[in-house]
Amino acid sequence: QRLGGDVRIATCADFNGTRWTVSAVMIPVPRGNSFLTPAGVVARLFKKVNGTHGAKTVNAPADVDVAVSVSTGKAFAHLANLQWNRATPVHFEVAGKQIKGGRVWEIAPENIRESVNVDPPDVFAAKESVLRADASWTLAPGAVAAVELELG
């Protein structure tokens, strides 16, 4: 995300697997339904909610990892709360632009240590919400979120 002009692909899981926990997609053998691991769920979300060009992040909370991209009329932020035990407030601003509204897709399971497996494959499903009118959001402990900002 940050070096998109230099690196065309970046992932924390490069392949499908049957047992390894570093896989993005788990394929149960000898039978069962395939499912995405947390790395695969995050990669799918960030691919879906993303701009065409990288942008610079000027100011961000110390507890949140942020990557930003833009498209015509929109800005996108990928967020990860590095604190596992407390929520972190985030406020969005775009230099020279007014934020008309936005949406947030947050992955924040109730139990942050929940595992993904064949039984609860959707435990890391992203929940969509409308961004508050003041262009702020409180990122749940250990949560990951993709934010789409509509610019005016």
C-alpha positions, 0 to 999 in steps of 0.5 A: 500500500505504501510503496505501490509504485515500487512494489506491485504486490504485498501480502502476509500469506502467499499461498493456499494451504491445508494445515499451515497457519500462514496461508490466506486460504485454508483447504480442509482435507480430505473434505470440507469447505475452504475458508479465508484465514484472518490474513486472507480476510484482511487482504480481501477487504483492503483490495476491495476498499482501495484507491488507485493512487497512494497518498501521504498520511500526515498525522495519525494516532500513535496506536494506529497503523495507517495507509492511505490511497485516493481516487477521483472524489474519494479517499481511502484509509486502511487502519490497524489498531495496534492496541489489543486492550483499548479502543482508539479514536481516529479523526479524518481530514483531507487537505483542501477537501471537505468530507461529505460522508463515508463508510467504514468496514471494521473487522473487530471480533468480540474475542480478539483471540478467536480462531478461524476454522471450519466451524466459525469461518465468518468470525472475522467478517467485516461489518459495514457502518456509516462514518459519523458526521464529524468524520471520526471513528473509534477503532475497537481494540485490535481491530482492522478497518477500511474507510471510504471518504466521499470528498467535496 
